[in-house]
Amino acid sequence: MSDANELISFIASMSGEGNLRVEENLGEGYVRLRVSEAERRQAKHDIQHTEDIVIEMLRNARDAGASSIYVATQKEEGVRTLLFLDDGSGVPEDMQCRIFDARVTSKLETMKMDRWGVHGRGMALFSIKQNARTAEVVTSDLGRGSVFRVVVDNSVLKERADQSTWPQASKNDDGLFTCVRGPHNIIRTACEFALEELHGCDVYLG
């Protein structure tokens, strides 16, 4: 038996996180990853900081038709807890776990491009789940909004050191307000989203 075949047999005999991670051994140290493993790695890359979680959750609420979004946050012993409450379309009970799977989305025909890129691939909640300690739907009902809770270990996923300074805003050449000064912390993330969606939804932070 060749070394390559022995390697394939060895890989096939092992299970990474309950699933085989490699689809094919290409030789010379190269492998083709299974889709699930590639998605997991992409998801890890999508979320680089706690602030990335905040913007993705805000975008999700907006795309669910929310007119008001409430963000509550606290940090204790290096663990950040985030609560997101919205009055959007809600999540059916039988989908409240599945929405954290890769490529699961309610936006079949409506991917949205905004200042943060493309949204609607069905990867945002999956990416958050991969990077957070926990991510869950606390409660939701169709037509009655949702409450999400995300808990982040900041020794694993970093955030800005200064989480108390509010940004300063000024009008740009088009007469629109933009954040021009201040750390890119959770507060600024929420403020920038609120300014971007000024006539679409209101954001409350506490």
MOMO-V69185 format. One record per backbone hydrogen bond with DSSP energy under -0.5 kcal/mol. NH is the residue of the N-H (numbers start at 1). CO is the residue of the C=O. E is the energy in kcal/mol with one decimal. If there is no record, write none. Layout:
NH/CO/E ; NH/CO/E
This chain:
6/2/-2.3 ; 7/3/-2.3 ; 8/4/-2.4 ; 9/5/-2.5 ; 10/6/-2.4 ; 11/7/-2.9 ; 12/8/-2.8 ; 13/9/-1.1 ; 14/10/-0.5 ; 14/11/-1.3 ; 16/19/-1.4 ; 17/15/-0.6 ; 19/16/-2.2 ; 23/32/-3.0 ; 24/32/-1.6 ; 26/24/-0.7 ; 26/30/-2.2 ; 27/30/-0.8 ; 30/27/-2.3 ; 32/24/-3.2 ; 33/31/-0.6 ; 34/21/-2.2 ; 38/34/-2.4 ; 39/35/-2.6 ; 40/36/-1.9 ; 41/37/-2.2 ; 42/38/-2.4 ; 43/39/-2.8 ; 44/40/-1.9 ; 45/41/-1.5 ; 46/42/-2.2 ; 47/43/-1.2 ; 48/46/-0.7 ; 50/158/-2.4 ; 52/49/-1.1 ; 53/49/-0.9 ; 53/50/-0.6 ; 54/50/-1.6 ; 55/51/-2.0 ; 56/52/-1.9 ; 57/53/-2.4 ; 58/54/-2.2 ; 59/55/-2.3 ; 60/56/-2.1 ; 61/57/-2.1 ; 62/58/-2.4 ; 63/59/-2.6 ; 64/60/-1.2 ; 65/62/-1.9 ; 66/61/-2.1 ; 69/202/-2.5 ; 70/85/-3.3 ; 71/204/-3.3 ; 72/70/-0.5 ; 72/83/-2.4 ; 74/81/-1.9 ; 76/79/-2.3 ; 79/76/-1.3 ; 80/78/-0.5 ; 80/152/-2.7 ; 81/74/-3.0 ; 81/79/-0.5 ; 82/150/-2.9 ; 83/72/-3.1 ; 84/148/-2.6 ; 85/70/-2.8 ; 86/146/-2.3 ; 87/68/-1.3 ; 89/64/-2.4 ; 95/92/-1.9 ; 96/92/-0.5 ; 96/93/-1.1 ; 99/95/-2.0 ; 100/97/-1.4 ; 101/98/-2.3 ; 103/122/-1.8 ; 104/101/-1.3 ; 104/122/-0.9 ; 105/103/-0.6 ; 108/106/-0.9 ; 112/119/-3.3 ; 114/112/-0.5 ; 114/117/-2.3 ; 117/114/-2.0 ; 119/112/-2.8 ; 127/123/-2.9 ; 128/124/-2.3 ; 129/125/-2.6 ; 130/126/-2.0 ; 131/127/-1.3 ; 132/128/-2.2 ; 133/151/-2.2 ; 134/151/-1.6 ; 136/149/-2.3 ; 138/136/-0.7 ; 138/147/-2.7 ; 139/147/-1.3 ; 141/145/-1.6 ; 143/89/-3.3 ; 144/141/-2.5 ; 145/88/-1.3 ; 146/86/-1.3 ; 147/139/-2.4 ; 148/84/-2.6 ; 149/136/-2.5 ; 150/82/-2.6 ; 151/134/-2.5 ; 152/80/-3.3 ; 154/78/-2.6 ; 154/152/-0.8 ; 156/153/-1.9 ; 157/153/-2.6 ; 158/156/-0.5 ; 163/161/-0.9 ; 168/181/-2.1 ; 170/178/-2.4 ; 172/176/-2.8 ; 175/172/-2.0 ; 178/170/-2.6 ; 180/168/-3.1 ; 181/168/-1.5 ; 185/183/-2.2 ; 189/185/-2.4 ; 190/186/-2.3 ; 191/187/-2.5 ; 192/188/-3.1 ; 193/189/-1.9 ; 194/190/-2.4 ; 195/191/-2.5 ; 196/192/-2.1 ; 197/193/-2.3 ; 198/195/-1.1 ; 200/197/-2.3 ; 201/197/-2.2 ; 202/67/-2.9 ; 204/69/-2.9 ; 206/71/-2.5
